[in-house]
Protein backbone atom coordinates (compact mmCIF):
# COMPACT_ATOMS: atom_id res chain seq x y z
CA UNK A 1 0.00 0.00 0.00
CA UNK A 2 1.31 3.49 -0.79
CA UNK A 3 1.75 6.23 1.81
CA UNK A 4 -1.10 8.19 0.21
CA UNK A 5 -3.41 5.16 0.39
CA UNK A 6 -2.53 4.67 4.04
CA UNK A 7 -3.24 8.34 4.78
CA UNK A 8 -6.63 8.01 3.06
CA UNK A 9 -7.48 4.86 5.05
CA UNK A 10 -6.43 6.47 8.34
CA UNK A 11 -8.40 9.63 7.53
CA UNK A 12 -11.52 7.63 6.68
CA UNK A 13 -11.18 5.56 9.87
CA UNK A 14 -10.73 8.70 11.99
CA UNK A 15 -13.72 10.35 10.32
CA UNK A 16 -15.91 7.29 10.96
CA UNK A 17 -14.87 7.41 14.64
CA UNK A 18 -15.66 11.13 14.94
CA UNK A 19 -12.03 12.04 15.66
CA UNK A 20 -11.38 14.53 12.83
CA UNK A 21 -13.03 17.59 14.39
CA UNK A 22 -10.55 20.48 14.76
CA UNK A 23 -11.77 20.80 18.36
CA UNK A 24 -10.06 17.47 19.07
CA UNK A 25 -6.58 18.71 18.06
CA UNK A 26 -5.35 19.48 21.62
CA UNK A 27 -6.30 15.99 22.77
CA UNK A 28 -4.80 14.49 19.63
CA UNK A 29 -1.55 16.32 20.37
CA UNK A 30 -1.49 14.59 23.73
CA UNK A 31 -2.12 11.26 21.98
CA UNK A 32 0.94 11.89 19.78
CA UNK A 33 3.02 12.46 22.91
CA UNK A 34 1.60 9.35 24.58
CA UNK A 35 2.50 7.16 21.62
CA UNK A 36 5.95 8.71 21.40
CA UNK A 37 6.52 8.01 25.10
CA UNK A 38 5.40 4.40 24.77
CA UNK A 39 7.69 3.90 21.78
CA UNK A 40 10.64 5.45 23.58
CA UNK A 41 9.96 3.19 26.55
CA UNK A 42 10.03 0.14 24.28
CA UNK A 43 13.31 1.27 22.71
CA UNK A 44 14.96 2.03 26.05
CA UNK A 45 13.88 -1.33 27.46
CA UNK A 46 15.26 -3.12 24.40
CA UNK A 47 11.84 -4.47 23.48
CA UNK A 48 11.42 -6.57 20.39
CA UNK A 49 11.22 -5.07 16.95
CA UNK A 50 7.49 -5.77 16.60
CA UNK A 51 6.73 -3.54 19.59
CA UNK A 52 8.86 -0.72 18.19
CA UNK A 53 7.32 -1.09 14.71
CA UNK A 54 3.85 -0.90 16.27
CA UNK A 55 4.87 2.16 18.27
CA UNK A 56 6.28 4.03 15.29
CA UNK A 57 3.17 3.15 13.32
CA UNK A 58 0.99 4.50 16.14
CA UNK A 59 3.01 7.73 16.15
CA UNK A 60 2.48 8.13 12.41
CA UNK A 61 -1.25 7.46 12.71
CA UNK A 62 -1.67 10.05 15.47
CA UNK A 63 0.37 12.66 13.57
CA UNK A 64 -1.61 12.06 10.37
CA UNK A 65 -4.88 12.53 12.26
CA UNK A 66 -3.54 15.68 13.94
CA UNK A 67 -2.54 17.18 10.59
CA UNK A 68 -6.00 16.44 9.17
CA UNK A 69 -7.70 17.96 12.22
CA UNK A 70 -5.71 21.14 11.58
CA UNK A 71 -6.66 21.18 7.88
CA UNK A 72 -3.15 20.22 6.77
CA UNK A 73 -1.98 17.53 4.38
CA UNK A 74 0.53 15.17 6.02
CA UNK A 75 2.58 14.81 2.83
CA UNK A 76 2.85 18.61 2.53
CA UNK A 77 4.03 18.80 6.15
CA UNK A 78 6.62 16.10 5.46
CA UNK A 79 7.74 17.78 2.25
CA UNK A 80 8.09 21.10 4.06
CA UNK A 81 10.29 19.48 6.72
CA UNK A 82 12.35 17.72 4.03
CA UNK A 83 12.89 20.99 2.16
CA UNK A 84 14.08 22.58 5.39
CA UNK A 85 16.62 19.86 6.24
CA UNK A 86 17.76 18.50 2.88
CA UNK A 87 20.69 20.91 2.52
CA UNK A 88 21.39 21.32 6.22
CA UNK A 89 25.01 20.98 7.20
CA UNK A 90 26.37 19.89 10.54
CA UNK A 91 27.62 16.79 12.28
CA UNK A 92 26.44 14.08 14.61
CA UNK A 93 27.80 14.29 18.15
CA UNK A 94 27.03 11.47 20.59
CA UNK A 95 24.11 10.36 18.42
CA UNK A 96 22.56 13.83 18.02
CA UNK A 97 22.75 15.87 14.80
CA UNK A 98 23.99 19.39 15.53
CA UNK A 99 23.32 22.08 12.91
CA UNK A 100 26.42 23.78 11.55
CA UNK A 101 25.40 27.17 12.98
CA UNK A 102 25.14 25.64 16.45
CA UNK A 103 28.62 24.08 16.42
trRosetta pair geometry for C-beta under 8 A, 3 or more apart (Angstrom, degrees):
i j d omega theta_ij theta_ji phi_ij phi_ji
1 5 4.7 -122 -174 88 92 130
1 6 5.5 110 127 -57 120 87
1 9 7.7 -13 -178 -8 147 142
2 5 4.6 99 54 5 79 102
2 6 7.0 -142 96 -4 43 86
3 6 5.7 -55 -150 37 32 112
3 7 6.4 36 151 -21 65 103
3 75 7.1 117 121 -88 122 108
4 7 5.6 -50 -148 33 33 113
4 8 6.5 34 153 -19 64 104
4 75 7.0 -6 -89 -52 83 142
5 8 5.6 -53 -150 36 33 113
5 9 6.4 33 152 -18 66 105
6 9 5.7 -53 -146 37 33 111
6 10 6.2 31 155 -17 66 107
7 10 5.8 -57 -145 39 29 109
7 11 6.1 30 155 -21 65 109
7 64 5.7 -152 -126 -150 79 131
7 74 5.6 -157 -122 44 130 132
7 75 7.1 -77 -48 -34 165 98
8 11 5.7 -55 -145 37 28 112
8 12 6.3 28 156 -18 64 107
9 12 5.8 -55 -147 37 28 110
9 13 6.3 30 154 -19 64 107
10 13 5.7 -54 -148 37 30 113
10 14 6.2 28 155 -17 65 108
10 61 5.6 -158 -135 -136 132 80
10 64 5.0 46 107 105 149 143
10 65 6.6 -113 154 -60 109 83
11 14 5.8 -56 -145 39 29 109
11 15 6.2 31 154 -21 64 108
11 20 7.3 58 -161 -94 72 130
11 64 7.2 -104 -60 150 78 109
11 65 7.7 169 -99 -101 54 62
11 68 5.4 165 -116 -104 99 158
12 15 5.6 -54 -147 35 29 113
12 16 6.4 31 154 -19 64 106
13 16 5.8 -56 -151 35 29 111
13 17 6.4 16 154 -10 64 111
14 17 5.8 -63 -147 44 31 106
14 19 4.2 -85 -166 65 85 119
14 20 5.1 107 126 -58 104 88
14 65 4.8 167 -105 -119 155 109
14 68 6.8 125 81 75 149 146
15 18 7.7 43 180 -68 30 25
15 19 7.4 -83 -62 47 23 77
15 20 4.9 0 -91 -11 65 139
18 21 7.1 0 174 -15 68 108
19 24 5.9 -146 -171 117 56 167
19 28 7.3 104 177 -86 102 117
19 65 6.0 -29 129 -163 128 131
19 69 7.7 -80 140 -76 76 114
20 24 7.4 115 98 42 6 132
20 65 7.1 -120 -95 -158 65 84
20 68 5.8 -59 -135 124 99 115
20 69 5.9 -163 -162 -89 49 71
21 24 4.9 97 71 -6 85 102
21 69 6.9 15 88 -136 30 96
22 25 5.7 -12 -170 -24 54 115
22 69 5.3 140 -107 174 45 77
22 70 6.7 102 -127 -93 91 36
22 71 7.1 -3 -90 -31 118 93
24 27 5.3 -62 -167 49 68 110
24 28 5.5 72 134 -30 88 105
24 69 5.8 -110 73 -131 89 141
25 28 5.3 -56 -139 39 32 113
25 29 6.3 42 158 -27 66 99
25 66 6.3 92 -140 -147 78 75
25 69 4.5 172 -80 125 86 131
25 70 5.8 87 -113 -65 138 85
26 29 5.6 -47 -152 26 32 115
26 30 7.0 32 150 -15 61 101
27 30 5.6 -51 -157 34 38 113
27 31 6.6 43 144 -23 66 101
28 31 5.2 -48 -150 32 40 117
28 32 6.7 49 148 -24 66 95
28 62 6.5 172 -175 -169 83 85
28 65 5.7 -137 -149 110 134 106
28 66 4.6 173 130 -90 124 83
28 69 5.7 155 21 4 159 158
29 32 5.6 -44 -155 26 35 115
29 33 6.8 32 148 -14 63 103
29 66 6.2 97 -75 -125 60 132
30 33 5.6 -54 -152 38 37 112
30 34 6.3 43 148 -24 67 104
31 34 5.4 -48 -145 33 34 116
31 35 6.4 32 157 -16 65 104
31 62 4.8 -155 117 -139 102 129
31 65 8.0 -18 84 73 139 131
31 66 8.0 -171 64 -61 103 107
32 35 6.1 -60 -153 38 28 106
32 36 6.3 28 151 -19 64 109
32 59 6.8 69 -153 -147 71 68
32 62 4.5 178 -86 125 65 124
32 63 5.8 84 -118 -72 119 70
32 66 6.0 -12 -51 -37 129 147
33 36 5.5 -54 -146 37 32 114
33 37 6.3 35 155 -21 65 105
34 37 5.8 -56 -151 35 28 111
34 38 6.5 27 154 -17 64 106
35 38 5.7 -52 -146 36 33 111
35 39 6.3 33 155 -19 65 106
35 55 6.5 159 179 -162 81 70
35 58 4.3 -153 -145 122 128 108
35 59 4.8 -180 121 -79 121 62
35 61 8.0 -171 -117 57 169 91
35 62 5.3 174 11 2 146 146
36 39 5.8 -58 -149 37 29 110
36 40 6.3 29 154 -18 65 107
36 59 5.7 82 -76 -110 69 116
37 40 5.7 -55 -145 37 30 110
37 41 6.3 35 154 -22 63 105
38 41 5.6 -52 -151 33 31 116
38 42 6.6 32 151 -19 64 103
38 55 5.7 -156 106 -125 92 111
38 58 7.4 -15 72 81 129 148
39 42 5.7 -52 -152 34 34 112
39 43 6.5 33 151 -18 66 104
39 52 6.5 85 -155 -141 85 61
39 55 3.1 148 -98 156 90 131
39 56 6.1 107 -134 -60 143 55
39 58 7.3 -171 -56 59 111 108
39 59 6.0 -33 -20 -41 152 122
40 43 5.6 -53 -147 37 34 111
40 44 6.1 31 156 -17 68 109
41 44 5.9 -58 -142 40 28 108
41 45 6.1 16 161 -9 64 113
41 47 8.0 43 117 -14 68 131
42 45 6.1 -65 -143 45 25 103
42 47 3.9 -65 -164 36 81 139
42 51 4.6 -157 -150 128 138 115
42 52 5.3 -173 118 -79 126 69
42 55 5.4 -164 28 -31 144 152
43 46 7.7 30 175 -71 31 29
43 47 7.2 -60 -59 33 23 92
43 52 6.0 83 -76 -110 79 116
47 51 4.2 -56 139 69 129 144
47 52 6.3 155 85 -44 100 85
48 51 5.4 99 64 6 72 100
48 52 7.5 -144 104 0 40 90
49 52 5.6 -61 -149 41 38 109
49 53 6.0 41 154 -23 73 105
50 53 5.6 -51 -143 36 30 113
50 54 6.3 32 155 -19 63 106
51 54 5.7 -52 -148 37 30 112
51 55 6.4 32 151 -21 62 107
52 55 5.5 -53 -147 36 33 114
52 56 6.3 31 156 -16 67 103
53 56 6.1 -55 -146 38 29 106
53 57 6.3 31 153 -19 62 109
54 57 5.6 -58 -150 39 29 115
54 58 6.3 32 152 -21 65 105
55 58 5.6 -52 -148 34 31 112
55 59 6.5 35 152 -21 64 101
56 59 5.5 -47 -151 31 36 115
56 60 6.6 37 151 -18 64 103
57 60 5.7 -55 -151 36 33 111
57 61 6.4 34 152 -20 66 104
58 61 5.6 -50 -146 35 33 113
58 62 6.4 28 158 -15 65 106
59 62 6.1 -61 -150 39 28 106
59 63 6.2 24 155 -16 65 110
60 63 5.8 -59 -144 39 29 108
60 64 6.2 32 157 -22 66 106
61 64 5.8 -55 -148 34 28 112
61 65 6.5 25 156 -15 63 107
62 65 5.8 -54 -148 38 32 110
62 66 6.3 37 152 -22 65 106
63 66 5.5 -51 -146 36 33 115
63 67 6.4 37 154 -21 65 102
63 74 7.0 103 123 -125 89 114
64 67 5.9 -52 -151 33 30 111
64 68 6.5 27 153 -15 63 107
64 74 4.8 -22 -121 -74 74 150
65 68 5.7 -57 -150 39 33 111
65 69 6.3 38 152 -24 67 104
66 69 5.6 -52 -148 32 31 114
66 70 6.5 17 156 -8 64 110
67 70 6.0 -70 -154 45 29 104
67 72 4.3 -91 -170 82 82 102
67 73 6.8 -5 152 133 124 6
67 74 4.5 140 65 -76 162 73
67 77 5.6 -113 -118 -13 133 147
68 71 7.6 47 -174 -72 33 19
68 72 7.2 -101 -69 60 24 61
68 74 7.4 -28 -45 -37 80 97
72 76 6.6 -131 -178 70 84 114
72 77 5.7 64 152 -53 128 113
73 76 4.1 76 73 7 101 110
73 77 6.9 -173 89 -11 52 82
74 77 5.5 -54 -149 34 35 113
74 78 6.3 33 155 -17 67 106
75 78 5.5 -52 -145 39 35 112
75 79 6.1 37 154 -20 66 106
76 79 5.6 -52 -142 38 31 112
76 80 6.3 37 154 -23 63 104
77 80 5.7 -53 -150 33 28 114
77 81 6.6 27 152 -16 62 105
78 81 5.8 -54 -150 37 33 110
78 82 6.3 34 151 -20 66 106
79 82 5.5 -52 -145 36 33 114
79 83 6.3 34 155 -20 66 104
80 83 5.8 -53 -147 35 29 110
80 84 6.6 29 152 -20 61 107
81 84 5.6 -58 -153 34 32 114
81 85 6.4 5 160 0 68 112
82 85 6.3 -73 -144 47 28 93
82 86 5.6 42 164 -51 70 106
83 86 6.2 -31 -125 5 24 118
84 88 7.5 25 137 -48 61 117
85 88 4.8 -46 -154 0 56 128
88 99 6.1 -70 -173 -122 114 92
88 100 7.5 -172 178 -1 69 98
89 99 7.6 79 79 -162 51 61
89 100 4.2 22 97 -41 92 135
90 97 5.8 93 98 176 127 85
90 98 5.1 -158 -180 93 122 52
90 99 4.5 -103 -72 -131 142 22
90 100 4.5 -126 -79 -44 68 60
90 102 7.3 15 -123 45 126 94
90 103 6.6 171 -140 -39 81 116
91 97 7.4 -166 112 -144 19 62
91 98 6.1 -11 64 54 62 93
91 100 8.0 83 -8 -87 73 66
91 103 6.9 60 29 -90 99 138
92 95 6.7 1 177 -127 107 11
92 96 6.6 156 -154 75 69 27
92 97 5.1 -40 -93 -89 75 61
92 98 7.3 148 -109 10 23 76
93 96 6.0 -32 67 64 70 82
93 98 5.3 8 13 -9 114 126
98 102 5.3 -125 -178 87 89 111
98 103 5.6 110 125 -75 121 82
99 102 4.7 78 64 10 83 107
99 103 7.5 -138 97 -24 43 83
100 103 5.8 -45 -155 9 36 116
